[in-house]
């Protein structure tokens, strides 16, 4: 083929795993909640998906639209309950979003700085996700 390489189309992303910089235990949740109120703890992904006490309805709607319109499921985990394969990709750098393609390959999709640039806005976060999916 005269040394010309043909790029293979990349496999379609089917799942995004968002992992918070917090633990899913009563102590972990309380520690994060109080730390966030006092300004000593911060998770940019938490700012996007949660209000003061619960998950934002707006985030739930956007997540459902992502599934319906783009066929991508967004699953959220805490540091202590994430899948082992996702933990390996993140390598301790929380929060983060990991993508899984239709072949099962996992890659880092967004790191803390990229999530943070969405400044707590579910709409801005979703726009960034969709741009990266295209």
N, C-alpha and C positions, 0 to 999 in steps of 0.2 A: 504493500500500500504506500510506497514511496515515503515512508517515515511519518505519515500524517496520522495523528491519533484522532479517533472519534470519541467524543465525550459521551459517556453513558448517562442517560437521564438519572437523576437521583431518585431514590425511593421516596414515596409520599409519606409525610409525617402523619401519624394516626393518633398519637397520644402525647400530651405535654404533662410533665410532672413538675409541679411547683412545690418547692420545699422551703418552709418557713425557718427563720432563725429563732426557733423556740421549740420547747419540748411539749408533747401532748400528755402531760401528767397534771394533776391538780396543782402540785407545787410548781411545775414549770409554767403553767398558765398564769397562776397568781404572781409568780416572780416576774414574768414578762409584763403582765398588766400593770403592776405597781412600778416596775422599772421604766416602762414607757411613759407613765404619768409623771414620773420624777425626772424624765429626760436622760436616764442612764442606760436605757435599752431601746433599740430601734430595729425594726424589720421592715424594709421597704415593700416586701410582698404583703405583709400583714396590713400595711397602710392602704394598699389597693383593694384587698378583698374583704376587709373587716371594718366595721364601725366600732364604737366603743365597747359594745358587748356581744355583737353577733356578726355573722356574715352579711355583707351588704346585699340587699335585694337587687340592686343594679348590677352587681358583679354576677349574681346567679343568672340574671337574664342574659348578660353578655356571654357567659360561659355556655349557656344553652344555644345561643345564636351561633357560636363557634362550632358547636357540634352539628347543628342543623344545616348551616350554610357551607361549612368547610369540611365536615366529617372528621373533626379533630376533637378528641375528648381531653378536657383539662382536669387532672386529678391533683389535689393538694395533700401534702403530708407535712409532718413536723420532722425535726432532725431524728427523733427517736423511733419513728414509725415508718420511715421511708423504705422502699425496697432496697435490698443490698446492692443491686446493680446500679441503681440511681446514686446511692451513696458513693460508690467508686468513681462515678463521673464527676460528682460535685467536689469530692476530695476535701471536705471541711470548709468550703467557701460558700457560706449561706448568707442570704437566701439565694436561690437559683432556680432556673427552669431548665429541665432536661427534656429533649425531644426523643421520641421513639418512632422509627419509621416502620413501614409495613413489613420489612424484613427482620425487625426486632433489634436493629442497631440503635444504640443510645449515644447521643451527643449533647454537649452543652448548648443550650439554645439562648439563654440570657443569664448574665451574671448579675451580681448585686448592683454594680454601677449602672448597668443598662436598665435594670428594673427601677432603680432610684431616679433615673432621668424621667420617669413617668410621673413623678411628684405626687404619688398617691391617687392618681386619677385612673379609675377602671377603664374609662373610654380611651385614654391615651395608651394604656397598657395593651388593650385589645387591638387598637390600631397598629401598634408596633408588632404584635404577634402576627396579625394578618399580613402586614408588609413582609415580614420574614418568611411567611409560608408561601408567598407568591414567587 
